[in-house]
């Protein structure tokens, strides 16, 4: 007998394209990201109920040509501003569809002014000052400004830029793909920009949202794509910008509006898109 989890998993597999042919066109990549709302940029994880761009575009263990195609299609998503790369979900690099980005911006920024640098390290402040001056920088530019070399275990430039990306002050990509050599290593490095300038329309749209409405919009977009997830998984994946109490309150509102249901199977409570 097919149980509820099997039924929900079948819905997720259809949404994530788990057994579907690989996506090979820019339009197909855009449709996929719009459908799932949030996707890991690279490989999928059995422990995370998240779609994977790499799996959808190239497969789990892609040959070099398929991996290069996936990089090009992901680069297209960033260049067309259909997706925005973020570093605040499940400790992984993810790409969020533009329809969910205003809500995420509200949840991460929490109304914090752009000139409020409290809690941001000195290296990150230096990187931000350079970016405000030049409007576009690479990690190499930041490394040169910091005056400290990188080593295999610690790159101060990437650490500084990563800190700024986690508070949605900085946006990365797209980049010029090299015609020779390794497809994901552009000679000039990945370009970084001020997020509020690169995506001014999305930041403007975020001003219409409160924290509760942003939580409902973001979780609703995620569930539309993922079909279901354990509630505790949401608290883990989204802990950098949503508390467990905020998740519970948002799910209650989504249930009340019949956008989701809460189902208990064994000792686990699942939220299920309706």
Order of alpha helices (4+ residues) and beta strands (2+ residues): alpha-alpha-beta-beta-alpha-alpha-beta-beta-alpha-alpha-alpha-alpha-beta-beta-alpha-alpha-alpha-beta-alpha-alpha-beta-beta
